[in-house]
Amino acid sequence: MDTKTYGKMKRGKLVPEARIDLHGMTLDQAHPSLTRFILTSYSRGFRLVLVITGKGQKDDPHDPMPQQRGVLKRHVPLWLSMAPLNTAVMDVTEAHIRHGGGGAYYVYLRRTSRS
C-alpha cells in the first residue's frame, strides 16, 4: 500500500467497500464468518473492507477476578495473519473513529490476480 493511500485510510477518507459486524458473536461463530467474508470480498476485487469486533464488555470494578475484555478484538488480527486469509490480506489497521475506532479494523486486501 502506498503512503498516500495509507494516510487517507488512517484519516477515514477512504470508504470501505464492504463490512461485517462480528459484534456479539462467539469465537466459533466469528471465525468462519470472517473467513467467508474476507475470501468473498477478495474474490470480488474489493480493496478495503471493515471488520467490526466491538471493544468488549466493560470491566466490573467490583469483580475480584479481573477478566480480559475484547476477545474478538484480540483474535481477529491473528486470524487475518494466518492461512488462508494471509494470502488475501495486505494490511490490518484500527479503524478511524467515524468507522468504529477501537471497535473495528480496516482490512486492506491485495489485488486479485486475474488471468
C-alpha positions in Angstrom: 0.0 0.0 0.0 1.4 3.4 -0.9 1.9 6.1 1.7 -0.8 8.4 0.2 -3.5 5.6 0.3 -2.4 4.6 3.8 -2.8 8.2 5.0 -6.2 8.5 3.5 -7.3 5.3 5.2 -6.0 6.3 8.6 -7.8 9.6 8.4 -11.1 7.9 7.5 -11.2 9.4 4.0 -11.5 6.0 2.2 -14.9 4.4 2.3 -14.9 0.6 2.9 -16.4 -1.3 0.1 -18.0 -3.9 2.4 -18.3 -4.6 6.1 -19.0 -7.4 8.6 -20.2 -7.0 12.1 -18.9 -9.7 14.4 -20.1 -7.9 17.4 -21.8 -10.3 19.9 -20.6 -13.5 18.1 -18.7 -16.2 19.8 -15.3 -17.2 18.6 -16.8 -20.4 17.0 -19.3 -18.2 15.1 -17.0 -15.4 14.2 -14.0 -17.2 12.7 -15.9 -19.0 9.8 -17.9 -15.8 9.2 -14.8 -13.7 8.9 -13.0 -16.2 6.7 -16.0 -16.4 4.3 -16.4 -12.6 4.2 -12.7 -11.9 3.5 -12.3 -14.5 0.8 -15.6 -13.4 -0.9 -14.5 -9.8 -0.7 -11.1 -10.7 -2.1 -12.6 -12.7 -5.0 -14.9 -9.7 -5.8 -11.8 -7.5 -6.1 -12.6 -5.3 -3.1 -9.6 -3.5 -1.6 -10.8 -2.0 1.7 -13.3 -3.7 4.0 -14.4 -3.0 7.6 -14.5 -5.7 10.3 -16.4 -4.6 13.4 -15.4 -6.5 16.5 -16.7 -4.3 19.3 -14.5 -3.2 22.1 -15.6 -5.9 24.6 -17.6 -5.5 27.8 -16.7 -3.0 30.4 -14.7 -4.3 33.4 -16.7 -4.7 36.6 -14.8 -2.7 39.3 -16.2 -5.0 42.0 -15.2 -8.2 40.3 -12.5 -9.9 42.4 -11.2 -11.8 39.4 -10.5 -9.4 36.5 -11.3 -10.7 33.1 -9.8 -9.9 29.8 -12.1 -7.9 27.6 -12.4 -7.8 23.8 -11.9 -11.5 22.9 -12.8 -10.8 19.2 -10.7 -7.7 19.1 -7.7 -9.7 20.1 -8.4 -12.7 17.8 -9.4 -11.1 14.6 -5.9 -9.7 13.7 -4.4 -13.2 14.5 -6.9 -14.9 12.2 -6.2 -12.4 9.4 -2.4 -13.1 9.7 -2.9 -16.9 9.3 -3.7 -19.1 6.3 -5.9 -19.0 4.3 -6.6 -15.3 4.9 -3.0 -14.1 4.9 -2.8 -14.6 1.1 -5.7 -12.1 0.6 -4.8 -9.5 3.4 -2.2 -6.8 2.8 -2.7 -4.7 6.0 -4.9 -4.5 9.1 -5.3 -1.2 10.9 -7.6 0.1 13.6 -10.4 2.0 12.0 -10.9 5.7 12.2 -13.4 6.9 14.8 -16.0 7.6 12.1 -15.9 3.9 11.1 -15.8 2.4 14.6 -12.5 3.4 16.1 -11.1 0.9 18.6 -14.0 -1.4 18.0 -13.3 -2.0 14.3 -10.5 -2.8 11.9 -9.8 -1.7 8.3 -8.6 -4.7 6.3 -6.8 -3.7 3.1 -6.9 -6.6 0.6 -4.4 -7.4 -2.1 -5.2 -7.0 -5.7 -6.7 -10.2 -7.3 -4.5 -11.7 -9.9 -6.9 -12.2 -12.8 -5.7 -14.1 -15.8 
